[in-house]
Amino acid sequence: MAGWLFVITLLLALVAVHRPFGDYMYKVVSGRRNNVVERGIYRLVGVDPSAEQTWGVYARSVLAFSAVSILFLYLFLRIQDKLWLSLGFAGVPTHIAWNTAVSFVTNTNWQAYSGESTMGHLVQMAGLAVQNFVSASVGIAVAVALIRGFAGRKTGTLGNFWVDLTRITLRVLLPICVLATLVFMIAGMVQNLSGGTDVTTLTGATQHITGGPVASQEAIKELGTNGGGFYNVNSAHPFENPTAWTNWLQIFLILVIPFSLPRVFGRMVGQLRQGYAIVAVMAVLAIASIALTVGFEVHGAGTVPQAVGAAMEGKEVRFGIPNSATFASATTLTSTGAVDSFHDSYTAFGGMMPMINMMLGEVAPGGVGSGLYGLLILAVITVFVAGLMVGRTPEYIGKKIGAREMKLASLYFLVTPALVLIGTAAAFATGNNSTALNVGPHGLSEVLYAFTSAANNNGSAFAGITVNTPWWDTALGLAMLIGRFLPLVLVLALAGSLARQKPVPESEGTLPTHKPLFVGMVVGVTVVLVALTFLPALALGPIAEGLS
Amino acid sequence: MRLPAWLAQHIAALRALLVMTVLLGLAYPLVMVAVGRIPGLSDKADGSLVAHGSSLIGQAFTDKDGNPVAKYFQSRPSAAGDGYDPTSTSASNLGPESVVDTLSDNPDDAKQSLLTQVCARSLAIGKLEGVDGSRPYCTSDGVGAVLAVFYRDGLTGPITRVVSVNQTGTPFLASYKGVTVEPAKNGEDYVAEGGVITPIRGNAPAKPVVPSDAVTASASGLDPDISPAYANLQAPRIARERSMTLDQVQKLIKEHTDGRALGFMGEPGVNVLELNMALDATGN
């Protein structure tokens, strides 16, 4: 009962906040005025904030910024031992540095390393955490650019990437993070530059209590749906998540931007009800998924959970089972990948749900920005499918969905499943699946989970598998890189193509895209597409395990 | 001189990244570190240190050989390093059907399944606390009660052979469906040989006496809490060891139990380090 109240209060808080917060973000991305700090930044960067960019220029700006970020972070990781606050850790080995650089720039935050034994404080805060901010801003910027494509009146331009990046970072992410850091410190999260303290335990042993700028990193880790923990065990660590209420707050921070962005969409296209329809799709999928995950975990099927009497392996006492399962849903319904319990030890079906959440394409509500553009692509596919049924030219928000738009949308949808299934097959074909900790169907689940997580830029894991080998680091790095930037470029191309169109007036043949019928159709299309794509793979892993 | 567009773009990107790094990577965290120096906040920002550790980080209350120190409440099992090592945090990551041990003559190659770990812990705690440590799917000698059943036609047909896969000694079951159960041999892989893994429920109570958190490793390996049920199970031993009354010990447990936050978040937990320090402070 308390577990359901936990979910209900989260929902109520999101309902209460998404309107004012969505309106605020709308003002941030559509305002014309730049404040003095922002003008200073544009001068330092050397860009003209009033210059409007076509989709090509916008995309090249995103790619240039991300490429430079990967290189910079890679070098930073390689030479951390020569810099301050390295805590005596060596430079990060090549394949782990590549994997980590790609991982943080793509908003994945897959961690092939263990934070407390690999990363110094400087590289954590000035390398990794910076990407936590800007990769989140990139996601939101691209979503906003797509909305401008829908809202545009034959202008062909999508705004200015540098302005979007700066404003979203400074006006949305940073102020909330400062506030969240304060609250987290009050709850007991550490925030210092200490290399740690050796203490003598009650029975006379020595324990090394670690330090670090944890609270400030934790805030953006959740708000930016990043998920890269300061420590190996992420939000299960008492210093990253000290109490049951910080657990609630972290889930809230994970969900607040993705659930508020449809409001921005509604405002920008001038039809609030279109935003409500999108947020309704997200909510239906999210609530169903959370209910199933909590249900499976509380029920506790499987030999070991039955022997134990509860699915307590890999869970913390202070969170308990229902709240841990809620966190697991939220982190995989978005692109976060932070964990407060270890999915590898979940019941077979409880552990399948996080995988399905990611396989949905992380659209319910999805990562910051990426969730909204993913769901808008699914809406486009839905109007096309509906158009086929009644034999009319499909249109969405006053824009015709022609052959070019459909090709881009279909390609977008195909990228991640291809990466997941080919990657998983490649791991088995090359024998690299042998680094899995568990055997049988669960071993397959560990491999499938890894590629699902990387290609969808999630970052959570069935963490038993050892992935800091050169093959795994390279393969998952590629999956993250392609899984992030290929869809992103396709989205911007679609935005450009929409922006060039003159809006078509609504006619009798227009499918209303704000009614419950349409919401139901998008939900249906999403679930059917995912089921068709992934059911065979799931049948060999978690389903085989759960039914044995 | 005008730079080519692609180069100008990458230079702008590099400048943007450097500006962001100074702002978000240095100014923001360092200002927050400075804020953390405010009296009242600084203890927490430094890790909630107390006389014998951190009140947020769990520790093991065992002697040098890893045996429980009887006068202290015991923490949960931990997969962090050798147990409660903050420099090597980890969960076990073993799945719900991890039920077959790897038996080997070489102790370095031998590996316990999660089920056997659970059974062994339950048995040991039962012994320590003087209660029934039995659990479903566990043998009375504390390993997973699991058979490899060989059928004539793979998955069907009459049973030809049955092996108790986690036991090299006398099997927990003399016969299974009329077929004599053999003990396992070191180094054999009965799954690869075609045996169907069949866990046996046994007749242990569905709700075992030893609580679930006592036999499972936590997510962090640093869980500072145990459930009130596990604390109460240990109370009689603590009272005996310290010549206190059971009431006195139970009162201390109550004082160190944190209920659910706001009445509905999380689960009640007992902070083990704080409780043990309070026990020491009583002078018993």
Chai-1 contact restraints between the chains, C-beta under 6 A:
chainA,res_idxA,chainB,res_idxB,connection_type,confidence,min_distance_angstrom,max_distance_angstrom,comment,restraint_id
A,A2,B,R260,contact,1.0,0.0,6.0,A-B,restraint_1
A,A2,B,F264,contact,1.0,0.0,6.0,A-B,restraint_2
A,L5,B,F264,contact,1.0,0.0,6.0,A-B,restraint_3
A,F6,B,F264,contact,1.0,0.0,6.0,A-B,restraint_4
A,F6,B,M265,contact,1.0,0.0,6.0,A-B,restraint_5
A,I41,B,V19,contact,1.0,0.0,6.0,A-B,restraint_6
A,L44,B,V19,contact,1.0,0.0,6.0,A-B,restraint_7
A,V45,B,A12,contact,1.0,0.0,6.0,A-B,restraint_8
A,V45,B,R15,contact,1.0,0.0,6.0,A-B,restraint_9
A,V45,B,A16,contact,1.0,0.0,6.0,A-B,restraint_10
A,G46,B,A12,contact,1.0,0.0,6.0,A-B,restraint_11
A,V47,B,A12,contact,1.0,0.0,6.0,A-B,restraint_12
A,R60,B,Q9,contact,1.0,0.0,6.0,A-B,restraint_13
A,A64,B,Q9,contact,1.0,0.0,6.0,A-B,restraint_14
A,A64,B,H10,contact,1.0,0.0,6.0,A-B,restraint_15
A,A64,B,A13,contact,1.0,0.0,6.0,A-B,restraint_16
A,F65,B,A13,contact,1.0,0.0,6.0,A-B,restraint_17
A,V68,B,A13,contact,1.0,0.0,6.0,A-B,restraint_18
A,V68,B,L14,contact,1.0,0.0,6.0,A-B,restraint_19
A,V68,B,L17,contact,1.0,0.0,6.0,A-B,restraint_20
A,S69,B,L17,contact,1.0,0.0,6.0,A-B,restraint_21
A,F72,B,L17,contact,1.0,0.0,6.0,A-B,restraint_22
A,E116,B,T87,contact,1.0,0.0,6.0,A-B,restraint_23
A,M125,B,G25,contact,1.0,0.0,6.0,A-B,restraint_24
A,M125,B,P29,contact,1.0,0.0,6.0,A-B,restraint_25
A,A126,B,T21,contact,1.0,0.0,6.0,A-B,restraint_26
A,A126,B,G25,contact,1.0,0.0,6.0,A-B,restraint_27
A,A126,B,L26,contact,1.0,0.0,6.0,A-B,restraint_28
A,V130,B,M20,contact,1.0,0.0,6.0,A-B,restraint_29
A,V130,B,T21,contact,1.0,0.0,6.0,A-B,restraint_30
A,V130,B,L24,contact,1.0,0.0,6.0,A-B,restraint_31
A,V130,B,G25,contact,1.0,0.0,6.0,A-B,restraint_32
A,F133,B,L24,contact,1.0,0.0,6.0,A-B,restraint_33
A,V134,B,M20,contact,1.0,0.0,6.0,A-B,restraint_34
A,T181,B,M32,contact,1.0,0.0,6.0,A-B,restraint_35
A,M185,B,G36,contact,1.0,0.0,6.0,A-B,restraint_36
A,M185,B,L41,contact,1.0,0.0,6.0,A-B,restraint_37
A,M185,B,K44,contact,1.0,0.0,6.0,A-B,restraint_38
A,M185,B,A45,contact,1.0,0.0,6.0,A-B,restraint_39
A,G188,B,K44,contact,1.0,0.0,6.0,A-B,restraint_40
A,G188,B,S48,contact,1.0,0.0,6.0,A-B,restraint_41
A,G188,B,L56,contact,1.0,0.0,6.0,A-B,restraint_42
A,V190,B,A45,contact,1.0,0.0,6.0,A-B,restraint_43
A,V190,B,G47,contact,1.0,0.0,6.0,A-B,restraint_44
A,Q191,B,M32,contact,1.0,0.0,6.0,A-B,restraint_45
A,Q191,B,V33,contact,1.0,0.0,6.0,A-B,restraint_46
A,Q191,B,G36,contact,1.0,0.0,6.0,A-B,restraint_47
A,Q191,B,A45,contact,1.0,0.0,6.0,A-B,restraint_48
A,N192,B,A45,contact,1.0,0.0,6.0,A-B,restraint_49
A,N192,B,D46,contact,1.0,0.0,6.0,A-B,restraint_50
A,V199,B,G53,contact,1.0,0.0,6.0,A-B,restraint_51
A,T201,B,H52,contact,1.0,0.0,6.0,A-B,restraint_52
A,T201,B,G53,contact,1.0,0.0,6.0,A-B,restraint_53
A,T201,B,Q59,contact,1.0,0.0,6.0,A-B,restraint_54
A,L202,B,H52,contact,1.0,0.0,6.0,A-B,restraint_55
A,L202,B,N276,contact,1.0,0.0,6.0,A-B,restraint_56
A,T203,B,F61,contact,1.0,0.0,6.0,A-B,restraint_57
A,T203,B,V69,contact,1.0,0.0,6.0,A-B,restraint_58
A,Q207,B,G53,contact,1.0,0.0,6.0,A-B,restraint_59
A,Q207,B,Q59,contact,1.0,0.0,6.0,A-B,restraint_60
A,H208,B,P86,contact,1.0,0.0,6.0,A-B,restraint_61
A,H208,B,T87,contact,1.0,0.0,6.0,A-B,restraint_62
A,I209,B,G47,contact,1.0,0.0,6.0,A-B,restraint_63
A,I209,B,S54,contact,1.0,0.0,6.0,A-B,restraint_64
A,T210,B,P86,contact,1.0,0.0,6.0,A-B,restraint_65
A,P213,B,P29,contact,1.0,0.0,6.0,A-B,restraint_66
A,S216,B,P29,contact,1.0,0.0,6.0,A-B,restraint_67
A,S216,B,M32,contact,1.0,0.0,6.0,A-B,restraint_68
A,Y231,B,T89,contact,1.0,0.0,6.0,A-B,restraint_69
A,N232,B,T89,contact,1.0,0.0,6.0,A-B,restraint_70
A,V233,B,T89,contact,1.0,0.0,6.0,A-B,restraint_71
A,V233,B,S220,contact,1.0,0.0,6.0,A-B,restraint_72
A,A236,B,A219,contact,1.0,0.0,6.0,A-B,restraint_73
A,A236,B,S220,contact,1.0,0.0,6.0,A-B,restraint_74
A,H237,B,S220,contact,1.0,0.0,6.0,A-B,restraint_75
A,P238,B,L56,contact,1.0,0.0,6.0,A-B,restraint_76
A,P238,B,I57,contact,1.0,0.0,6.0,A-B,restraint_77
A,P238,B,L222,contact,1.0,0.0,6.0,A-B,restraint_78
A,P238,B,P224,contact,1.0,0.0,6.0,A-B,restraint_79
A,P242,B,L56,contact,1.0,0.0,6.0,A-B,restraint_80
A,A244,B,A261,contact,1.0,0.0,6.0,A-B,restraint_81
A,A244,B,M265,contact,1.0,0.0,6.0,A-B,restraint_82
A,A244,B,G266,contact,1.0,0.0,6.0,A-B,restraint_83
A,W245,B,A261,contact,1.0,0.0,6.0,A-B,restraint_84
A,W245,B,M265,contact,1.0,0.0,6.0,A-B,restraint_85
A,W248,B,M265,contact,1.0,0.0,6.0,A-B,restraint_86
A,G302,B,P96,contact,1.0,0.0,6.0,A-B,restraint_87
A,T303,B,E97,contact,1.0,0.0,6.0,A-B,restraint_88
A,T303,B,V99,contact,1.0,0.0,6.0,A-B,restraint_89
A,T303,B,Y137,contact,1.0,0.0,6.0,A-B,restraint_90
A,T303,B,P199,contact,1.0,0.0,6.0,A-B,restraint_91
A,V304,B,P96,contact,1.0,0.0,6.0,A-B,restraint_92
A,V304,B,L114,contact,1.0,0.0,6.0,A-B,restraint_93
A,V304,B,L115,contact,1.0,0.0,6.0,A-B,restraint_94
A,P305,B,P96,contact,1.0,0.0,6.0,A-B,restraint_95
A,Q306,B,P136,contact,1.0,0.0,6.0,A-B,restraint_96
A,A307,B,L115,contact,1.0,0.0,6.0,A-B,restraint_97
A,A307,B,V118,contact,1.0,0.0,6.0,A-B,restraint_98
A,A307,B,R135,contact,1.0,0.0,6.0,A-B,restraint_99
A,A307,B,P136,contact,1.0,0.0,6.0,A-B,restraint_100
A,A307,B,Y137,contact,1.0,0.0,6.0,A-B,restraint_101
A,V308,B,V118,contact,1.0,0.0,6.0,A-B,restraint_102
A,V308,B,S212,contact,1.0,0.0,6.0,A-B,restraint_103
A,V308,B,V215,contact,1.0,0.0,6.0,A-B,restraint_104
A,V308,B,T216,contact,1.0,0.0,6.0,A-B,restraint_105
A,G309,B,P208,contact,1.0,0.0,6.0,A-B,restraint_106
A,G309,B,S212,contact,1.0,0.0,6.0,A-B,restraint_107
A,A310,B,S212,contact,1.0,0.0,6.0,A-B,restraint_108
A,M312,B,S212,contact,1.0,0.0,6.0,A-B,restraint_109
A,M312,B,D213,contact,1.0,0.0,6.0,A-B,restraint_110
A,M312,B,T216,contact,1.0,0.0,6.0,A-B,restraint_111
A,E313,B,T216,contact,1.0,0.0,6.0,A-B,restraint_112
A,G314,B,A91,contact,1.0,0.0,6.0,A-B,restraint_113
A,G314,B,A219,contact,1.0,0.0,6.0,A-B,restraint_114
A,K315,B,A219,contact,1.0,0.0,6.0,A-B,restraint_115
A,E316,B,S218,contact,1.0,0.0,6.0,A-B,restraint_116
A,E316,B,A219,contact,1.0,0.0,6.0,A-B,restraint_117
A,E316,B,D223,contact,1.0,0.0,6.0,A-B,restraint_118
A,V317,B,D213,contact,1.0,0.0,6.0,A-B,restraint_119
A,V317,B,D223,contact,1.0,0.0,6.0,A-B,restraint_120
A,V317,B,D225,contact,1.0,0.0,6.0,A-B,restraint_121
A,V317,B,S227,contact,1.0,0.0,6.0,A-B,restraint_122
A,V317,B,G269,contact,1.0,0.0,6.0,A-B,restraint_123
A,R318,B,D225,contact,1.0,0.0,6.0,A-B,restraint_124
A,R318,B,G266,contact,1.0,0.0,6.0,A-B,restraint_125
A,R318,B,G269,contact,1.0,0.0,6.0,A-B,restraint_126
A,F319,B,G266,contact,1.0,0.0,6.0,A-B,restraint_127
A,G320,B,G266,contact,1.0,0.0,6.0,A-B,restraint_128
A,G320,B,E267,contact,1.0,0.0,6.0,A-B,restraint_129
A,N323,B,G266,contact,1.0,0.0,6.0,A-B,restraint_130
A,S341,B,A219,contact,1.0,0.0,6.0,A-B,restraint_131
A,F342,B,A91,contact,1.0,0.0,6.0,A-B,restraint_132
A,F342,B,N93,contact,1.0,0.0,6.0,A-B,restraint_133
A,F342,B,A219,contact,1.0,0.0,6.0,A-B,restraint_134
A,D344,B,N93,contact,1.0,0.0,6.0,A-B,restraint_135
A,T347,B,P96,contact,1.0,0.0,6.0,A-B,restraint_136
A,A348,B,P96,contact,1.0,0.0,6.0,A-B,restraint_137
A,L437,B,N93,contact,1.0,0.0,6.0,A-B,restraint_138
A,N438,B,G95,contact,1.0,0.0,6.0,A-B,restraint_139
A,H442,B,G95,contact,1.0,0.0,6.0,A-B,restraint_140
A,A463,B,N93,contact,1.0,0.0,6.0,A-B,restraint_141
A,G464,B,N93,contact,1.0,0.0,6.0,A-B,restraint_142
A,E545,B,E97,contact,1.0,0.0,6.0,A-B,restraint_143
